[in-house]
């Protein structure tokens, strides 16, 4: 506790210090793997990661993904999973446990800016209301050096479920990035992650196909190290209605934006949503109506196009995070058969089972891909 008090007392100085963003915003260069290779993350909770480590031992895990959340006022369990193990009914999140299991791995942190029911939370953050929680996070990040950290600030910023507004979100992102730049955090890269959600019902904020969508949310080249995207589907075959835009087109637009701004891409979240690798089924993501599919068909329907997309864009895609979890086994993500998304029995939509080890064919094909040393770096300890 004494250490935290010291950090809080100096936090204002960190925010107002004279360190230059422009000088410090070179950290992404040593987070990008050398020799045109990619870094692979496995996520997204401690239980899932432990299971992967024990059941897919043929893969050397170079990086992992976990989540936490800024809160104000600060409760006893502030920083979900960091100060103590906790859960959002979506698997255990325990930073200490996971990092002890992979002592040499890089870490991606999905940082939520409080919850949707907190009115004006990004604006309040930029006004200093979250300084206690943010100071505790900065202190923790400093303690992780020299482990590489990819901090996804307000991840999926343009997902309507997060309730962010563009101007307030940009101010909050810059506020956090400034705090990082004025602390000893050269090992921490910032990630600006779009949900690339194709059903943007509000043209002014959430429509990924709208002109200037990405630029309206962009906090600036001086505070962004990586442009992040979510890739849960590349086409509309998993949709039971016609959304306003095509997922692949939105993803390509995000890549184009990153190229224009000369920023590397992190696929910060990805999984075959709607598929069940254990049960061998496929279903729309908005209603769990499973249809049988062979392991080979699942691979060719989702995994093969996914890896082809990565290979085709390896000039800009440098980091990839895969969510290798049994969504149906976690309360937050359960979706009963025939239940519709957002209704009783399927509150968060239909996710399924994305564990590669749940089927021997898929596991073997996965290992062929991720152990390809011409594409994937096999360590996070690079310069």
Rosetta blueprint (number, residue, H / E / L):
1 X L
2 X H
3 X H
4 X H
5 X H
6 X H
7 X H
8 X H
9 X H
10 X H
11 X H
12 X H
13 X H
14 X H
15 X H
16 X H
17 X L
18 X L
19 X L
20 X L
21 X H
22 X H
23 X H
24 X H
25 X L
26 X L
27 X H
28 X H
29 X H
30 X H
31 X L
32 X L
33 X L
34 X L
35 X L
36 X L
37 X L
38 X E
39 X E
40 X E
41 X E
42 X E
43 X E
44 X L
45 X L
46 X H
47 X H
48 X H
49 X H
50 X H
51 X H
52 X H
53 X H
54 X H
55 X H
56 X L
57 X L
58 X L
59 X L
60 X L
61 X L
62 X L
63 X E
64 X E
65 X E
66 X E
67 X E
68 X E
69 X E
70 X E
71 X L
72 X L
73 X L
74 X L
75 X L
76 X L
77 X L
78 X L
79 X L
80 X L
81 X L
82 X L
83 X L
84 X L
85 X L
86 X E
87 X E
88 X L
89 X L
90 X L
91 X L
92 X E
93 X E
94 X L
95 X H
96 X H
97 X H
98 X H
99 X H
100 X H
101 X H
102 X L
103 X L
104 X L
105 X L
106 X E
107 X E
108 X E
109 X E
110 X E
111 X E
112 X E
113 X E
114 X L
115 X L
116 X L
117 X L
118 X L
119 X L
120 X L
121 X H
122 X H
123 X H
124 X H
125 X H
126 X H
127 X L
128 X L
129 X L
130 X L
131 X H
132 X H
133 X H
134 X H
135 X H
136 X H
137 X H
138 X H
139 X H
140 X H
141 X H
142 X H
143 X H
144 X L
145 X L
146 X L
147 X L
148 X L
149 X E
150 X E
151 X E
152 X E
153 X E
154 X L
155 X L
156 X L
157 X L
158 X L
159 X L
160 X H
161 X H
162 X H
163 X L
164 X L
165 X L
166 X H
167 X H
168 X H
169 X H
170 X H
171 X H
172 X H
173 X H
174 X H
175 X H
176 X H
177 X H
178 X H
179 X H
180 X H
181 X H
182 X L
183 X L
184 X L
185 X L
186 X L
187 X L
188 X E
189 X E
190 X E
191 X E
192 X E
193 X E
194 X E
195 X L
196 X L
197 X L
198 X L
199 X L
200 X L
201 X L
202 X L
203 X L
204 X L
205 X L
206 X L
207 X L
208 X L
209 X L
210 X L
211 X L
212 X L
213 X H
214 X H
215 X H
216 X H
217 X H
218 X L
219 X L
220 X L
221 X L
222 X L
223 X L
224 X L
225 X L
226 X E
227 X E
228 X E
229 X E
230 X E
231 X E
232 X L
233 X L
234 X L
235 X L
236 X L
237 X L
238 X L
239 X L
240 X L
241 X L
242 X L
243 X L
244 X L
245 X L
246 X L
247 X H
248 X H
249 X H
250 X H
251 X H
252 X H
253 X H
254 X H
255 X H
256 X H
257 X H
258 X H
259 X H
260 X H
261 X L
262 X L
263 X L
264 X E
265 X E
266 X E
267 X E
268 X E
269 X E
270 X E
271 X L
272 X L
273 X L
274 X L
275 X E
276 X E
277 X L
278 X L
279 X L
280 X L
281 X E
282 X E
283 X L
284 X L
285 X L
286 X L
287 X E
288 X L
289 X L
290 X L
291 X E
292 X E
293 X L
294 X L
295 X H
296 X H
297 X H
298 X H
299 X H
300 X H
301 X H
302 X H
303 X H
304 X H
305 X H
306 X H
307 X H
308 X H
309 X H
310 X H
311 X H
312 X H
313 X L
314 X L
315 X L
316 X L
317 X E
318 X E
319 X E
320 X E
321 X E
322 X E
323 X E
324 X L
325 X L
326 X L
327 X H
328 X H
329 X H
330 X L
331 X H
332 X H
333 X H
334 X L
335 X L
336 X L
337 X L
338 X L
339 X L
340 X E
341 X L
342 X L
343 X E
344 X L
345 X L
346 X E
347 X L
348 X L
349 X L
350 X L
351 X L
352 X L
353 X E
354 X L
355 X L
356 X H
357 X H
358 X H
359 X L
360 X H
361 X H
362 X H
363 X H
364 X H
365 X H
366 X H
367 X H
368 X H
369 X H
370 X H
371 X L
372 X L
373 X L
374 X L
375 X L
376 X E
377 X L
378 X L
379 X L
380 X L
381 X L
382 X L
383 X L
